[in-house]
Amino acid sequence: AQTVTQSQPEMSVQEAETVTLSCTYDTSESDYYLFWYKQPPSRQMILVIRQEAYKQQNATENRFSVNFQKAAKSFSLKISDSQLGDAAMYFCAYRYSQGGSEKLVFGKGTKLTVNP
Amino acid sequence: DAGITQSPRHKVTETGTPVTLRCHQTENHRYMYWYRQDPGHGLRLIHYSYGVKDTDKGEVSDGYSVSRSKTEDFLLTLESATSSQTSVYFCAISVGGFTDTQYFGPGTRLTVL
């Protein structure tokens, strides 16, 4: 079974500081994709960053970067220079193909609070 | 936002009544998904579609059915709503297929009394 685990239900960070959110996953697949989504109070799910499993280079999007450790099945998200607008629920997700169709499995989320 | 809308945005209904939620996209994407989000469970896939009239089950499909008669619309039906189906429902689309990412609609809050 494909599972995604986010071990930190809640995290907090001071404005302008750096925070890292953890994510581990369990899979027997070799070809897959990993994502971090942000869900603000509006509940819309916003794609933050994605990582292809076959790429060794860690993905980066502005202040957001990942530490992808394929052998350890770890996919953490680092937010640099945290801003008040970063406060939200963050979901790690794993996407794979099964029988020609796509599946997406989510972790249970980490609530990030940004303190001024 | 990939042109995804959901209707209604909020609905309150009674146990045993049928409910249909609509997801509409404007950009002709092939893949569409229905998820539910509940505290402590994160997002769980209900059903998905990979083309007109092509649908498949997700991990929590019991009590739900879907239909996709045209590319832009994906309907989720609760044949006989139960209180356990009180949740926030998200529709999503895949941009470019498997090698690309999913984008989500704004969500529908459904309460079954």
Interface residues (C-beta under 8 A of the other chain):
Chain A: Y33 F35 Y37 S42 R43 Q44 M45 I46 L47 R50 F91 A93 R95 S97 G100 S101 E102 K103 L104 F106 G107 K108 G109
Chain B: D1 Y31 Y33 Q37 G40 H41 G42 L43 R44 L45 Y48 Y50 D56 G58 V88 F90 A92 S94 G97 F98 T99 T101 Q102 Y103 F104 G105 P106 G107
